[in-house]
Amino acid sequence: GNAVVEIDVVVIGAGPGGYTAAIRAAQLGRKVLVIEKGSLGGVCLNVGCIPSKILITAAERFELLSHSDEMGVEAEQVSFNFSKLLKRKHNVIQTLTSGVGSLLKGYQVQVVHGEARFIGSKELIVCNGEYSTSYRFNHCIIAAGSRPAELPGLPFGDKVLSSTDALSLDKLPERLIVVGGGYIGIELGQAFAKLGTKVTTLEAGATILPGFDKRMANMVSRNMKKAHADIYTGANVKRITTADGEVIVMFDHSGEEKQITADYVLVSVGRMPNTDQLGLEAAGVEANGKGYIEVDRQCRTNVSHIYAIGDIVPGPALAHKAAYEGKVAAEAIAGERRYVDYRCIPAVVFSDPELAAVGLTEQAAHKSGYDAMVGNFSYGANGRALTLNAAAGMVTLVGDKKTGAVLGAQIAGPEASNLIAEITLAIEMGASFEDIALTIHAHPTLGEMIMEAAENGLGQGIHSL
Ligand code: FAD
């Protein structure tokens, strides 16, 4: 029919940003509708964070079993069954996405499947096959996310894989070229390498994992090389051709033209915001030159009753940032004075070793005008790390010498992804090195390294000089 349905808050997209915003708005008493054209959970649950971590965990287990003789674990002929892993991946995703569905239902958020497009500043249309319905809303939250960027003139398909394609291969490739040494390319490339794929990474910049401390990125390159994965930095891809079921990548490196042949090339050169199909003009919402929607500190677009969150707005493309902004936008709609604060968004790479960073590095602290203090601790001096056979790794804690306040941290090593949470909380609460040093940490745990790094910074290190 042509009837227009009235709704208070409409959310476009049910990724980590959109579903979080919807639940929070419902908790605050709003009548909420979420529109999703794909699957609940968005990129993160279906083709991002979760499936990539499933692959990475399998690769890690496979490698551990093949290298644990010193612990007396003599596993012979460890083999890897890719189709079993795919089944498990399917089940985990199913569990998580249906969990999101139950939560939305439990909070009485209405879910509509279809593609949303604005037809006015307070009206949108949702198309699902031949059906379409119009909705009139008071508030809207755009959480339509992003998609993998293609190389110019080189569309995804056949032998040219996006991260989504690489995560849905049904057979382990023998040879894989990864174009792009950002965190997605490195995570996937290193996992495939551990499972036996011959991986070559081509990165245009001077180092892989730009944005991370160089020492940390180097630890990852070293481990990749140990797994016989090649890395070319300063590599400029010139041409990619496919023939006879193979793909050939030509690139410039150190003034020479080189060429590599593989079964597939994974292009992970960044992501693009999904702004192009939303009919933003009809709503009067502006996007910047790169397609991102600029927002204020409450995630409001230039149209005051329309908000935008997550990968479609500028900033790091991370699930926890999307969810955080979702809560801010929902609370802003409810009239609360909640504003984003980007001082401490943890960034994690699930590489080997894991890398995690939050807040400021020492250099950044100096640049921001702080008299910086630093505390260091190495995994090699931590008992639990040695029992885990994980002696390679380090913790660096950065603070303000004047007040002792924690400003940031960088961690490389097993469980860095979990360890960073304590420091994120410390920064959020304005805690000092002394607060962390005075806190009793259970022994033997990796968490003791955080306490030890704080003690080290205060000149009171017990297990460090
Ligand atoms: P998305 O998750 O992109 O969700 C947007 C949703 O909107 C989609 O479901 C889409 O179908 C829907 N949609 C779009 N347009 C419309 C429309 N017109 N109508 C209706 N629905 C629409 N982040 C981390 O924090 N940690 C990680 O470890 C991590 N690993 C990753 C690994 C990979 C391989 C990839 C690709 C990404 C990874 N990310 C990770 C990034 C993370 O997935 C994204 O930052 C996050 O999903 C963004 O959330 P979002 O809600 O903004 O958008």
Boltz pocket constraint, residues with backbone or C-beta under 6 A from the ligand:
constraints:
  - pocket:
      binder: B
      contacts: [[A, 12], [A, 13], [A, 14], [A, 15], [A, 16], [A, 17], [A, 18], [A, 35], [A, 36], [A, 37], [A, 38], [A, 39], [A, 41], [A, 42], [A, 43], [A, 44], [A, 45], [A, 47], [A, 48], [A, 49], [A, 50], [A, 52], [A, 114], [A, 115], [A, 116], [A, 117], [A, 143], [A, 144], [A, 145], [A, 146], [A, 163], [A, 164], [A, 184], [A, 274], [A, 277], [A, 278], [A, 309], [A, 310], [A, 311], [A, 312], [A, 316], [A, 317], [A, 318], [A, 319], [A, 320], [A, 321], [A, 322], [A, 348], [A, 350]]
      max_distance: 6.0
